[in-house]
Each structure stands twice: as structure tokens, then as C-alpha cells.
């Protein structure tokens, strides 16, 4: 029983990492209507920028480094969209071409990260305090902060989407971008802001992934991308709330399943969930018309 | 006063023009209809006015301002609102949110305007928290019109607002269109149903094969053999002057 609570506890931490990352991917997909296969590499860039600030001469606090890494990736995402992805999307209407471009971008970023920061495993400079009990669960202080960051981020995103003009414009554009434009919404500006938010969440997601896994490598974001896909597809492609729910389901399922099978098969469990979702509920739990 | 003037507008998709040298004027407080056979370019012309398609030549003027090269999202601020035939509401947003989005192009407090809109469209007031995608087709068309009116446009372009609706709901929609015109808005309606256009509009433009065929007051247009014009039988109509 203790092991089950331990697994659920760590499942909640992984769900938090997943929620941050999956919502970022979903926000961008909702607006552009294509999957960004370089998203995992965006996470790696954020993780390494945070690592440089955290362990380099500046020795910034990990959480401040995480924000700086997130903002940097947000800016990078805006620039990549402006000068690479958007021109391709305009030129080639078929989604297949733009998917290939994001694949190519993923390879370029992966190699760039490897050449700038090296391929060896790195760790953040964080306190190694002993875990403590919160009810039946066991957490480290850093894990609790990760869960708190995810909860605050999800609440802020919910507030933005339901209460602000920016959020409603994003939802309107995600629903029907031509109608949004003819209704007076500056779709170019909303696209830019969405890429920034998506990059910000990728950068933060990459750093908290490195904190919870106690290591970062150039390929860690890319490997985790398939778990993110599982969460996004289970929740419903393009649905922000679906991504949140999908993250909790996939996060808990992979950790609890690791009690019964070899933990090295966690990624395969995420794959199995992805396949089951595609077989039995291809549009996800929160299906969005025209987005599957 | 003419709220909308389009002069010799040519536009289409890619390099092939669908509409060629189409001219039209729409007066404030009047309903002007564009009729024509399938493929005549009516919807393409409406999309060009709304900024979805760019004219390759010609000029579009709204309230004495040339909007030909204005960015599409700014066109509602110049006073032209557009309601497409299909996918004309934000399905995942509530009725209230749809109206709010429509009000973004207006400087007026959206809450005040929304109260006015709910008075004109009481059915929508009763369903304000419903997702637009859950409304009936007729209600969605009314919501689309209401959303367009949130920005208090001087010209509203309606692309087949009654397509696919029951006769009863078609009457409801047309009553609203007449009410909008009565309040001083210039209304341009793309209409497939010629009888309806002749019943409700004051001016009619007949578009055939992407070009102006004939236009004028509804009484004059009603005298023509529109069926023949649509089918290309009535060649004499080709020689009618643009203004009857």
C-alpha cells in the first residue's frame, strides 16, 4: 500500500510536468492546427538555459533560472515561427510539409543543444533535502514546488482563457481563424503571443522535467515528447482542458503501472495508452470539432 | 448616402479571377441583394469585401474611406461587418462570448451594446450561456448577425443568411434583416433564393459568370426574365446598361 501511495505521489509530480508541457503544445496546436515535433527540443533548450544560469558563474536560483529559460524559449519560439514555420505554412497549404519542417527543426535544435552544451548528463544545483510525508504521499520540497507551479500555471491559463480578451481571442481563433479575423481579431498578434506562451511553457516544462528526473540530456525533451503526445491525445487534440486531464491520467498511469512491471517500460506504457486512446476514443475525452 | 461603394473589383483564388470588374453601391438603411446562379462569384465577392480575399484591381470604399488595402482584421473598425454562409459562429464559445468577440472591433462598452443586442434578439438572451455549437441552425445564423452588429457597423454583408433554414425560420431571419436596415445600417445580402431577394430588398444586383449583369431597383429587376439570364438564354440582358 505504501508503494502505491509513493507511486501516486510521484505520478502527480510527473502529471504536473506533463500538464505544463502538454498545455503548451495544445495552445500552439489550437492556433496553428499542426503538431510541432520540435517541441521536445524547445524543452531541452529551456532546460539547458536554466542549467547555465543555475550552475554557471551567475549561480541563479533554480526557479528564477527556470523562468528565464522559459522566457528565452518563448522568444525563440516566436522568432522560429516568424522566420521559419509561418512562411512555410503560408507557402505550403498541406500539413504534411510543415510537419516535415518541424521534424527538421527538431534535428537542428537537438544537434545545436549537443554542440553548445555537450552530450553528457547534467544536473541542476539544487538542495538535496530528504523527502517528507504529505498525508500518505512522500515528496521532496522541489517536487512540491513543481506541483504548485503546475497548479498555479493551470489556474492562470484557465483565468486567461475565460476572463481575458487575449484568452477569448485565442479560443475564437482556435475555433475559426478566418471568422476571428473578420470579427476584428488581429490573428497575427494572437499567433505570436500563442507561440510565446507555448515556448514559455516548453521551457518551464523542460526545466521541471530535469528537476524531477534529476538529470538533463539533449534528448530528454524529445523522449518525453511521446508521453506529452499521449496526454494530449487522451485529452483531445487542441483542447487545453483535455491536455490537463490527459496529463493527470497518463502521469498517474505510467507511475502506478511501474509498480507491476519493470519501470524501464514507463515510456511503453505511455505508448500503450496512446494506442488505446486512438483505438477507442480517437478524438480524446474533450473532442474538439475539426481538431482531431 | 452610399455606405459601401465597390468599383470594378476583380478578385479570386490564386491567379484565376472569379469576379471581374464588379461594381456595386449599397445605401444606408436599404437592403441590396446580389443574386445569380451557382458559381457566379457572389460569395467570392462578399469575401473580397470582408478582406478574406484581396482584390487584384478595383476599389472598395466604406463611409468615404478606401479600405481596399486595409488589413482584414481592421475592416470591422471601418464599419463593415461580414457574416459568412457557413461556420459563422464560434462553436466552442458561449452565445455571450461570441457577442463579446464581436464587440472587440467597437470602442463602445460591450456590456451596453450587448443589452441592446439582446433586446433585438430575445431568443439569444435566453440562451446566453449556451455553447454556440449547441444552437439550432437558425439560431446560429441569428447569433452570427448579432455578433456582427456588436461593432455597430454601417454596412453589414450577409452571405446567404437563410440557406438551409426552414421556411418559418427564414421569415424570422428576414424580419431581423429588415429591422437592421430600418435602424439605418446598409445591408448587402447574397441570396440564392431570387423570390426572397425580390420580396425583401430595395435594390438587386444580378451577377452572372463573375461579372455585373444588371442592377437596379427591385421593381425594374422583377420585370426581367431572371431565369433566362441565369441560364444564359437571355442574351439581350447582357446589353442592358448597368443602371436601369
Interface residues (C-beta under 8 A of the other chain):
Chain A: X165 X168 X169 X171 X172 X174 X175 X176 X178 X179 X180 X181 X182 X183 X184 X185 X186 X187 X288 X289
Chain B: X50 X51 X52 X72 X73 X74 X75 X76 X77 X82 X84 X87 X88 X89 X90 X91 X92 X93 X97 X100 X101 X102 X104 X105 X133 X147 X148 X151
